[in-house]
Amino acid sequence: MSSPIDYTSPTAQYTFDVNTSPLFKKDPNNYINVLGVNQLNTLENVSLLDIFLSNGNVVEPHYHQNAAELVYCISGAANVSMLNPFTKQLQTYSITPGQVANVPQGWWHYEIATMNNTHLLAIFDAHTPEVILGSDLLKFTPANIMAHTYCMDQQEWKNVTAPVKPNTYIGPYSDCNKEGYSNKQQTSLQYSHPYQHSSGLPSYYWTQSNSYGNRT
């Protein structure tokens, strides 16, 4: 099999410290590091996000238009939720150390930590996975389009989405209690879903289109 990578080149890289490659940091306990071809130039169809979360923190709803995602739990625990586009059901899987959840390419999904010191590894079948974030969809879709399409009051839509910040990545915001968001509401979101998928497993994440590793 031929490869576009020149493995004889003196610039070919074979090792990298992911700890030196931050993608997003909310606080010392909630942050994401990234490894893609921009960090390690011999990567082909693989990349990853190293995700650290405390209890109740969420990798915001998003989808990857060019890659599937395998979420592996290293420590702690998390709920991985995805919207199945074929059944129109929200499927939720709780994973603990050694367990995985597979998110097919293009599926809307998010991850919520249900314990402190949760560490997840998100592995992609692309050297640079692209992402569309829920916060960007809410912030950059014109308010008049949303109001007209869904028969809503335009000003009410603007008021509701005003707190949304592009490139949220990990929510809720550090100041969300100042906006009336209670801890009780935060906890209920971890476990309450309109549809719960049953399986053999225990019941139990840039403007418009961005590439990991190209954040400015």
Helices and strands as residue ranges (DSSP letters): G 18-20, E 22-27, E 30-35, E 47-53, E 58-63, E 69-75, E 78-84, E 89-95, E 100-103, E 109-113, E 118-124, E 130-133, H 134-140, H 143-149, H 154-161, E 170-171, G 176-179, H 183-191, E 210-211
